[in-house]
Amino acid sequence: MDNNSYDYVKRSKIKKNNIVLIIFVTAIISAVLGAGSIFVVLRFFPDLAFDYVTNVTKTEKEVTVTDTGIADAVEKIYDAVVTVRTYKNGQLFATGTGFVYKKVNDEYYLLTNYHVIEDGDRVSVVFSDGSEKNVIVENGDKYSDIAVLSYNSDDELLVAELGSSVDMRVGDTVFAIGSPLDSDVYSWSVTRGILSGKDREVEVSTTNSTMSDWIMLVLQTDAAINSGNSGGPLCNSNGQVIGITNMKLITDGVEGMGFAIPIEEVVNYADAIINGEEIARPYIGVAMTDANSSYTSRVYGFEPMDGVLLDSVEGNSPASKAGLKKGDIITAINDVEVKNVASLRYQLYKYKIGETITVKYIRDGHSKTTELTLVSN
């Protein structure tokens, strides 16, 4: 190899080494600058970095939850809510909650639960400004647990806006306003929760008996419902009434289960009362008890079973005309099984006066059927 060739090879090697060195140095400088840039952003512009991460997180989850409270919704109905006071023989007998339902001329109509005003001889309401006014009990119905009160006033009262329980979805925000614990101290308390369930069939007693005698189809909520809340509004997040709170399950191991009558049912009964219509339900003319109670086995000597035992049958009543007798056990109405007095009454009251139903019953161990025409009491 001559000297010129040797010099050429040497220069080529030097050139390649220089290129490698330049690439290496460039990579190091880029890495240092990149790390420095990240440090500067995190040190001096943390919000930019946070916004970037947050935006990425929201994009990935595709869910954004905001919670700004329901104060505006509460204000829409707050002054329409009243405390209801029931007196008997001059003494405070019971308290509850109610709300202004509608206005006709100078007459205001308020709603509450029937059990709040039941057995009282005078009823008053306390408005949010602290004023107490006597009201007239227009009428009420113990099975729907609805009562209508009226108050004539030249003053302009806030009337509650009604919503729809049908349009509500399980999980929607709801809130209740009432006077819990029968105390003025906690009047107009607001409790918040969600709609936990719809169309719940809950057995209740309309008397002081421990035996349930009625089934109510109600909304379920985990908003706190306490004694004194009865008759108050259950509202949606727009401050519209979707139901009337009327009960809470109180037993060991049960928390956060309150119930409300759907506003659609409330309106049907309330308007009927305001229009002077009689709330009439079918009557069959029997005294009855649960066939699965210890009483039936003790008195009648058979094993407890699902159904309704007839303790007595009135003469010339629909039941008597249908051939039913004392000791018979009704087990179904129009092929729908009845397990107890509550379920029998619930099924029976679905029908109108004048309609004919098929009754399945047991007599002396044998299953029989008969037709019965419903009349009013």
Stockholm file with secondary structure:
# STOCKHOLM 1.0

chainA/1-377         MDNNSYDYVKRSKIKKNNIVLIIFVTAIISAVLGAGSIFVVLRFFPDLAFDYVTNVTKTEKEVTVTDTGIADAVEKIYDAVVTVRTYKNGQLFATGTGFVYKKVNDEYYLLTNYHVIEDGDRVSVVFSDGSEKNVIVENGDKYSDIAVLSYNSDDELLVAELGSSVDMRVGDTVFAIGSPLDSDVYSWSVTRGILSGKDREVEVSTTNSTMSDWIMLVLQTDAAINSGNSGGPLCNSNGQVIGITNMKLITDGVEGMGFAIPIEEVVNYADAIINGEEIARPYIGVAMTDANSSYTSRVYGFEPMDGVLLDSVEGNSPASKAGLKKGDIITAINDVEVKNVASLRYQLYKYKIGETITVKYIRDGHSKTTELTLVSN
#=GR chainA/1-377 SS CCHHHHHHHHHHHHHHHHHHHHHHHHHHHHHHHHHHHHHHHHHHCHHHHHHHHHHHHHHHHCCCCCCCCSHHHHHHHGGGEEEEEEEETTEEEEEEEEEEEEEETTEEEEEECHHHHTTCSEEEEECTTSCEEEEEEEEEETTTTEEEEEEECSSCCCCCCBCCSTTCCTTCEEEEEECGGGCGGGTTEEEEEEEEEEEEEEEECSSSCSSCCEEEEEEEECSCCCTTCTTCEEEETTSCEEEEEEEECCSTTCCSCEEEEEHHHHHHHHHHHHTTCCCCCEECCEEEEETTSHHHHHHHCSCCCSSEEEEEECTTSHHHHTTCCTTCEEEEETTEECCSHHHHHHHHTTSCTTCEEEEEEEETTEEEEEEEECEEC
#=GC SS_cons         CCHHHHHHHHHHHHHHHHHHHHHHHHHHHHHHHHHHHHHHHHHHCHHHHHHHHHHHHHHHHCCCCCCCCSHHHHHHHGGGEEEEEEEETTEEEEEEEEEEEEEETTEEEEEECHHHHTTCSEEEEECTTSCEEEEEEEEEETTTTEEEEEEECSSCCCCCCBCCSTTCCTTCEEEEEECGGGCGGGTTEEEEEEEEEEEEEEEECSSSCSSCCEEEEEEEECSCCCTTCTTCEEEETTSCEEEEEEEECCSTTCCSCEEEEEHHHHHHHHHHHHTTCCCCCEECCEEEEETTSHHHHHHHCSCCCSSEEEEEECTTSHHHHTTCCTTCEEEEETTEECCSHHHHHHHHTTSCTTCEEEEEEEETTEEEEEEEECEEC
//
